[in-house]
Amino acid sequence: MARKDQLIVGLDLGSNKTCALVCQPGDGGKLQVAGFGEAESKGWRKSVIVNLDLTVLALKKAVEAAEAAAGVPIASAYVGVAGTHIKGVNSRGAVGLGKTLGGTGTITQDDIVKVLQASRGITVPPDREIVYLEPQDYVVDSSEGIRNPVGMSGARLEANVHLITGSSAALRNVVTAANLAGIKVLDTVYEPFAAAAACLSGDERELGVALVDIGSGSTDMIVYVHGSVRHYDS
């Protein structure tokens, strides 16, 4: 029987079925499946909730099945998000490194945090929000394609990133449905990233690969080149 304090629970709300997966830590840092449940979805269309009551009912059925299989109650979970309302865009941020204008400095982890925050400074419509930020590479002065610039010296640090944005209303409705089903949402997870983590090797991401996730209501595609996300579409 799985221990409640060690459980990691994921919820996947789809147009055809709703799934709940319960995992616990295994050997070598891997996860072992402790329970699984699924139910027919009737409140979804193209990865967007169109009937909240039916969505909550499907969630409850899937969670109850997973609880029975794992032998423990489920109170919280990570919830996957994807679909046609999710959009990807490339962005770039920059910060100065010296204490004076034009001066140089050594790049620290705080500088990485600052430049990634600067890269979020794009104009996002009021009905959308940034779901995820994926660093692509860094530029130190005129040197491009740097993966980890910490410890390097320069006058200017830039970051190329891929930003994932989603409909604020659609994201809130997913969290609301889970809460009404008695589940606290720990965080939302961008599903193509999760699929890539499960299916793609580091070499595949480095050489270049497109991962296509075919669903009943929508199909998502994510493209990796040189180890980072370059494009997303649904």
C-alpha positions as CSV (number, residue, x, y, z in Angstrom):
1,M,0.0,0.0,0.0
2,A,1.3,3.5,-0.9
3,R,2.1,6.0,1.8
4,K,-0.1,9.1,1.5
5,D,2.8,11.5,2.3
6,Q,4.9,10.1,-0.6
7,L,2.2,10.1,-3.3
8,I,2.5,12.0,-6.5
9,V,-0.8,12.4,-8.3
10,G,-1.4,13.6,-11.8
11,L,-4.7,14.4,-13.5
12,D,-5.2,14.4,-17.3
13,L,-8.5,15.9,-18.4
14,G,-9.3,15.1,-22.0
15,S,-12.1,15.3,-24.5
16,N,-12.7,11.5,-24.5
17,K,-11.5,10.4,-21.0
18,T,-10.3,11.8,-17.7
19,C,-7.4,10.0,-16.0
20,A,-5.9,10.0,-12.5
21,L,-2.5,8.4,-11.9
22,V,-1.0,7.8,-8.5
23,C,2.7,7.2,-8.2
24,Q,5.2,6.7,-5.4
25,P,9.0,6.9,-5.3
26,G,10.8,3.8,-6.4
27,D,14.3,2.5,-6.8
28,G,16.9,4.8,-8.4
29,G,14.7,7.9,-8.2
30,K,12.1,6.4,-10.6
31,L,8.3,6.5,-10.0
32,Q,6.2,3.4,-9.5
33,V,2.5,3.3,-10.4
34,A,0.4,2.8,-7.2
35,G,-3.0,3.3,-8.7
36,F,-4.8,4.4,-11.8
37,G,-8.4,5.4,-12.6
38,E,-10.2,6.7,-15.6
39,A,-13.7,7.9,-16.5
40,E,-15.5,9.0,-19.7
41,S,-15.3,12.8,-20.3
42,K,-18.5,14.5,-21.4
43,G,-17.7,18.1,-20.3
44,W,-14.8,18.8,-22.6
45,R,-14.3,19.9,-26.2
46,K,-10.9,20.4,-27.8
47,S,-9.2,20.6,-24.4
48,V,-11.5,23.3,-23.1
49,I,-14.3,22.8,-20.5
50,V,-17.7,23.3,-21.9
51,N,-19.7,21.8,-19.0
52,L,-18.3,22.2,-15.6
53,D,-20.7,19.8,-13.8
54,L,-19.9,16.9,-16.2
55,T,-16.2,17.6,-15.9
56,V,-16.3,17.5,-12.1
57,L,-18.3,14.3,-12.2
58,A,-15.7,12.6,-14.5
59,L,-12.9,13.8,-12.2
60,K,-14.6,12.4,-9.2
61,K,-15.1,9.0,-10.9
62,A,-11.5,8.8,-12.1
63,V,-10.1,9.9,-8.7
64,E,-12.3,7.4,-6.8
65,A,-11.0,4.6,-9.1
66,A,-7.4,5.6,-8.5
67,E,-8.0,5.9,-4.7
68,A,-9.4,2.3,-4.7
69,A,-6.4,1.0,-6.6
70,A,-3.8,2.8,-4.5
71,G,-5.5,2.2,-1.2
72,V,-5.2,5.8,0.0
73,P,-7.3,9.0,-0.3
74,I,-6.2,11.6,-2.8
75,A,-6.3,15.2,-1.6
76,S,-4.0,17.0,-4.0
77,A,-2.6,16.6,-7.5
78,Y,-0.8,18.1,-10.5
79,V,-3.1,18.9,-13.4
80,G,-2.1,18.8,-17.1
81,V,-3.0,21.6,-19.4
82,A,-2.8,21.7,-23.2
83,G,-5.0,22.3,-26.2
84,T,-5.8,25.0,-28.8
85,H,-5.9,27.9,-26.3
86,I,-2.2,27.3,-25.5
87,K,0.2,29.3,-27.7
88,G,4.0,29.4,-27.9
89,V,6.2,32.4,-28.7
90,N,9.9,33.1,-28.7
91,S,11.2,36.0,-26.6
92,R,14.5,37.6,-25.5
93,G,15.5,39.4,-22.4
94,A,18.7,41.3,-21.5
95,V,20.4,42.7,-18.4
96,G,23.7,44.6,-17.7
97,L,26.3,42.8,-15.7
98,G,28.6,45.7,-14.5
99,K,28.0,47.9,-11.6
100,T,28.6,50.9,-13.9
101,L,27.3,51.5,-17.4
102,G,29.4,49.5,-19.8
103,G,31.3,47.7,-17.0
104,T,31.7,44.0,-16.7
105,G,30.9,41.5,-14.1
106,T,30.8,37.7,-13.3
107,I,27.5,36.0,-14.1
108,T,25.7,34.6,-11.0
109,Q,22.5,32.6,-10.6
110,D,20.8,35.8,-9.6
111,D,21.7,37.3,-13.0
112,I,20.1,34.2,-14.6
113,V,16.9,34.9,-12.6
114,K,16.9,38.5,-13.6
115,V,17.4,37.9,-17.3
116,L,14.7,35.2,-17.4
117,Q,12.3,37.7,-15.7
118,A,13.2,40.3,-18.3
119,S,12.4,37.9,-21.0
120,R,8.8,37.7,-19.7
121,G,8.3,41.3,-20.5
122,I,6.2,40.8,-23.6
123,T,2.8,42.3,-24.1
124,V,0.2,39.6,-23.2
125,P,-3.5,40.2,-23.9
126,P,-5.5,40.7,-20.7
127,D,-7.4,37.4,-21.2
128,R,-4.1,35.4,-21.4
129,E,-1.3,34.5,-19.0
130,I,2.2,33.0,-19.2
131,V,2.0,29.2,-18.3
132,Y,5.6,28.2,-18.7
133,L,9.0,29.6,-19.6
134,E,11.6,27.4,-21.2
135,P,15.2,28.8,-21.6
136,Q,16.7,28.1,-25.0
137,D,20.2,29.5,-24.7
138,Y,22.1,32.6,-23.5
139,V,24.2,35.3,-25.2
140,V,27.2,36.9,-23.3
141,D,28.2,40.0,-25.1
142,S,28.8,38.7,-28.7
143,S,29.1,35.0,-27.7
144,E,25.9,33.1,-28.7
145,G,24.5,29.6,-28.0
146,I,25.7,29.4,-24.4
147,R,23.9,26.8,-22.3
148,N,25.1,27.7,-18.8
149,P,26.8,31.2,-18.5
150,V,27.2,31.1,-14.7
151,G,30.8,32.0,-13.8
152,M,31.5,33.7,-17.2
153,S,32.4,37.4,-17.4
154,G,30.9,40.0,-19.6
155,A,29.1,43.4,-19.8
156,R,25.7,42.1,-21.1
157,L,23.7,38.9,-20.6
158,E,20.8,38.0,-22.9
159,A,18.5,35.0,-22.7
160,N,16.5,33.4,-25.6
161,V,13.4,31.7,-24.2
162,H,10.2,30.1,-25.4
163,L,7.1,31.3,-23.6
164,I,3.9,29.3,-23.4
165,T,0.7,31.3,-22.8
166,G,-2.8,30.1,-22.3
167,S,-6.3,31.4,-21.8
168,S,-6.8,32.7,-18.3
169,A,-10.4,31.6,-18.2
170,A,-9.6,28.1,-19.5
171,L,-6.8,27.6,-17.0
172,R,-9.0,28.8,-14.1
173,N,-11.8,26.5,-15.1
174,V,-9.5,23.5,-14.9
175,V,-8.4,24.4,-11.4
176,T,-12.0,25.1,-10.4
177,A,-13.2,21.7,-11.7
178,A,-10.5,20.0,-9.7
179,N,-11.3,21.9,-6.5
180,L,-15.0,21.1,-6.9
181,A,-14.0,17.5,-7.1
182,G,-12.3,17.8,-3.8
183,I,-8.7,18.0,-5.2
184,K,-6.2,20.8,-4.3
185,V,-4.2,21.7,-7.4
186,L,-0.5,21.8,-6.5
187,D,0.4,23.2,-9.9
188,T,-0.6,23.0,-13.6
189,V,1.8,21.1,-15.9
190,Y,2.1,21.8,-19.6
191,E,1.4,18.4,-21.0
192,P,3.7,18.4,-24.1
193,F,6.6,19.1,-21.7
194,A,5.6,16.1,-19.6
195,A,5.2,13.9,-22.6
196,A,8.7,15.0,-23.8
197,A,10.2,14.2,-20.4
198,A,8.7,10.7,-20.6
199,C,9.4,9.9,-24.2
200,L,12.4,11.8,-25.5
201,S,16.1,11.2,-24.8
202,G,18.6,14.0,-24.4
203,D,20.2,13.1,-27.8
204,E,16.9,13.3,-29.5
205,R,16.3,16.8,-28.1
206,E,19.8,17.8,-29.1
207,L,19.7,16.6,-32.7
208,G,16.2,17.9,-33.3
209,V,12.8,16.2,-32.9
210,A,9.1,16.9,-33.1
211,L,6.8,15.2,-30.6
212,V,3.2,14.8,-31.6
213,D,0.5,14.0,-29.0
214,I,-2.6,12.9,-30.8
215,G,-5.8,13.2,-28.8
216,S,-9.5,12.7,-29.6
217,G,-10.3,16.5,-29.5
218,S,-6.9,18.1,-30.2
219,T,-3.4,17.2,-31.3
220,D,-0.4,18.9,-29.7
221,M,3.1,19.2,-31.2
222,I,6.3,20.4,-29.6
223,V,9.6,20.8,-31.4
224,Y,13.1,20.5,-29.8
225,V,16.3,21.7,-31.4
226,H,19.7,21.9,-29.7
227,G,18.2,20.6,-26.5
228,S,15.5,23.2,-26.0
229,V,12.0,24.0,-27.2
230,R,11.8,26.0,-30.5
231,H,8.1,25.7,-31.4
232,Y,4.7,24.6,-30.2
233,D,1.4,24.3,-31.9
234,S,-2.0,22.6,-31.3
